[in-house]
């Protein structure tokens, strides 16, 4: 269907996360996500939050509305510009930079890595580098929330082609995703057809890790996984729910 030579491209996510592409392919659910965090963790006004890979800042904005102080960092200049322009607040700071190298040791009460912002490399060591600031920036006994793909769900419900129609004003945007599993990674080619006929294409890949692998990785960085959920509705983590959501504390 859609040919790509991007599978070997370094930092493919810089091209993927630009413009309005992820407005279509990602389900933001920012308000619902904050509600989930309030139910599963301890969110209090005044707490400081490190939002690693914050995108356009929608989740940070909802955390801000709940009275928390948020630092969102993202490598996408258009996303950070959007957040600074539209979601500005004395409690919400948006930083343009690399989430792997952003360090403010033990400054934050909560670390968040949301919407599958981990595992973009084939090399495990490169992926794990993301956990260094995720942990180091967190205070002792601080909380963390981490969401990614559920490999159990993917193995049971895998679909090579997924076509969706997304409402856009009085019309519809069509998204077509062709996926495959290679070398332990979910690799996908995307085609988006806009109402005016304009087309966008993109490539993305994510390493699929088990809960046990994540628990081991997290412990190497002083992070104790305490709860695992299958979605933000508090569903169990199993083969019939699409997400892997990890909650715990820094020990």
C-alpha positions in Angstrom: 0.0 0.0 0.0 2.3 2.8 1.3 6.0 2.4 0.6 8.5 4.0 3.0 12.2 4.0 3.4 12.0 5.7 6.7 12.3 2.6 8.9 16.1 3.2 9.2 15.8 7.0 9.7 17.1 8.4 12.9 14.8 10.5 15.0 11.8 9.9 12.6 9.6 11.4 15.3 10.8 14.9 14.5 8.9 14.6 11.2 6.0 12.7 12.6 5.2 15.1 15.4 4.7 18.3 13.4 1.9 20.3 12.1 -1.6 19.0 12.7 -0.8 15.3 12.0 -1.1 14.1 15.5 -4.3 16.0 16.1 -5.9 13.4 13.8 -4.0 10.2 14.8 -3.8 10.7 18.6 -6.7 10.5 21.0 -5.9 13.3 23.4 -8.5 12.8 26.2 -6.6 15.2 28.4 -9.4 16.0 30.8 -10.2 12.3 31.2 -6.5 11.5 31.7 -6.2 14.0 34.6 -9.4 12.5 36.1 -7.7 9.0 35.9 -4.6 10.4 37.6 -6.6 11.9 40.3 -8.3 8.6 41.0 -5.2 6.5 40.9 -2.6 8.8 42.3 -2.4 11.8 44.6 -2.6 15.1 42.8 -2.8 18.2 44.9 -2.7 21.9 43.9 0.8 23.3 44.0 2.5 20.1 43.1 5.2 20.3 40.4 4.8 18.1 37.4 7.4 17.1 34.7 5.5 16.4 31.5 8.1 14.6 29.3 7.2 14.9 25.6 4.3 17.2 26.2 3.2 17.7 22.6 0.9 20.7 22.2 0.4 20.9 25.9 -3.1 19.7 26.2 -2.4 17.4 29.2 -0.3 20.1 30.8 -3.1 22.5 30.4 -5.6 20.3 32.2 -3.1 19.7 35.0 -2.6 23.5 35.2 -6.4 23.9 35.5 -6.4 21.4 38.4 -3.9 23.8 40.2 -0.7 21.9 39.5 2.5 23.6 38.3 3.7 22.0 35.1 6.9 22.0 33.0 6.2 20.5 29.6 9.1 19.7 27.3 9.0 18.7 23.6 11.4 18.6 20.7 8.8 19.8 18.2 9.1 23.6 17.7 5.5 24.0 16.3 4.0 22.1 19.2 5.8 24.2 21.8 5.0 27.4 19.9 1.3 26.4 20.0 1.4 25.6 23.7 3.1 28.9 24.5 0.7 30.9 22.3 -2.6 29.2 23.3 -2.1 27.6 26.7 0.0 30.2 28.5 -0.4 30.3 32.2 1.7 31.4 35.3 1.6 27.7 36.3 2.5 26.1 33.0 6.0 26.3 31.5 6.7 25.0 28.0 10.3 24.2 27.0 11.6 23.4 23.5 14.3 20.7 23.9 15.3 17.1 23.9 13.4 15.1 26.6 16.4 12.8 26.9 18.7 15.5 28.2 16.4 17.9 30.2 17.6 17.8 33.8 16.3 19.5 36.8 17.3 17.0 39.5 14.7 16.2 42.1 12.6 19.3 41.3 9.3 17.6 40.6 6.6 15.8 42.6 5.3 13.9 39.6 6.8 12.7 36.3 4.6 11.9 33.3 5.4 10.2 30.0 2.1 9.8 28.1 0.7 8.7 24.8 3.5 6.3 23.9 6.4 8.7 24.0 8.9 5.9 24.6 10.6 3.1 22.6 11.1 4.9 19.3 14.5 3.2 18.8 15.4 -0.3 17.9 18.2 -0.2 20.5 17.1 -0.9 24.1 19.9 1.2 25.5 18.9 4.2 23.5 15.3 3.8 24.6 16.2 3.6 28.2 18.0 6.9 28.1 14.6 8.5 28.3 14.2 7.2 31.9 17.2 9.0 33.1 15.6 12.5 33.4 12.2 10.9 34.0 13.6 9.6 37.3 16.4 12.1 38.1 14.0 15.0 37.9 11.6 13.3 40.3 11.8 13.9 44.1 12.3 10.9 46.4 8.9 9.2 46.9 7.6 11.2 43.9 4.9 9.7 41.7 5.1 8.7 38.0 2.5 8.0 35.3 3.6 6.2 32.1 1.5 5.0 29.2 2.4 3.0 26.1 1.1 0.2 23.9 -0.1 -3.1 25.3 1.7 -5.9 23.5 -0.8 -8.5 24.8 -3.6 -6.5 23.1 -1.7 -6.1 19.9 -0.8 -9.8 19.7 -4.5 -10.8 20.1 -6.2 -8.0 18.1 -3.5 -7.1 15.5 -4.9 -5.6 12.3 -2.6 -4.9 9.4 -4.9 -2.2 7.9 -7.0 0.2 10.0 -9.1 2.8 8.3 -10.9 5.5 10.3 -13.1 8.5 9.5 -12.5 11.5 11.7 -15.0 14.3 11.8 -13.6 17.7 10.7 -16.2 20.5 10.6 -18.8 19.6 8.1 -16.6 17.0 6.5 -14.4 14.0 7.3 -10.7 13.3 7.4 -9.8 9.7 6.4 -6.8 8.0 8.1 -5.3 4.8 6.8 -2.7 2.9 8.8 -0.7 -0.1 7.6 1.2 -1.9 10.4 3.5 -4.8 10.8 5.6 -6.3 13.6 9.3 -6.5 12.9 12.2 -7.1 15.3 9.9 -6.6 18.3 8.6 -3.3 17.1 5.2 -2.1 15.9 6.0 -0.2 12.6 3.3 1.8 10.8 2.9 3.8 7.7 0.2 6.4 7.8 -1.8 8.1 5.1 -4.2 11.0 6.0 -6.6 12.3 3.3 -8.1 15.8 4.1 -11.4 17.0 2.8 -9.8 19.2 0.2 -7.8 16.2 -1.2 -4.5 17.2 0.5 -2.6 14.1 1.7 0.0 13.6 4.4 2.1 10.5 4.9 4.3 9.5 7.9 6.1 6.6 9.4 6.3 5.6 13.1 7.7 2.7 15.1 7.5 1.7 18.8 9.4 -1.1 20.6 7.0 -3.5 22.4 8.1 -4.2 25.9 6.3 -6.5 28.4 5.3 -5.3 31.9 8.1 -7.4 33.3 10.7 -5.7 31.1 9.4 -2.3 32.1 9.5 -3.2 35.8 13.2 -4.2 35.4 14.1 -1.1 33.5 12.3 1.2 35.9 14.0 -0.4 38.9 17.4 0.3 37.4 16.4 4.0 37.7 14.9 3.8 41.2 11.3 3.6 40.0 8.9 1.1 41.6 5.9 0.1 39.5 3.0 -0.4 41.8 -0.1 -0.6 39.5 -0.7 -1.5 35.9 -3.9 -0.5 34.0 -5.3 -1.3 30.6 -6.8 2.1 29.9 -7.9 5.4 31.7 -11.2 3.8 32.7 -9.3 1.8 35.3 -9.7 -1.4 33.3 -7.4 -4.3 34.1 -4.2 -4.8 32.1 -4.9 -7.8 29.9 -5.2 -8.8 26.2 -8.5 -7.1 25.7 -7.5 -3.5 26.7 -5.3 -1.4 24.5 -3.0 0.4 26.8 -0.2 -0.3 29.3 -0.4 2.4 32.0 2.2 2.2 34.8 1.9 4.0 38.1 4.3 4.0 41.0 6.9 5.9 43.1 10.5 6.7 43.1 12.2 4.7 45.9 
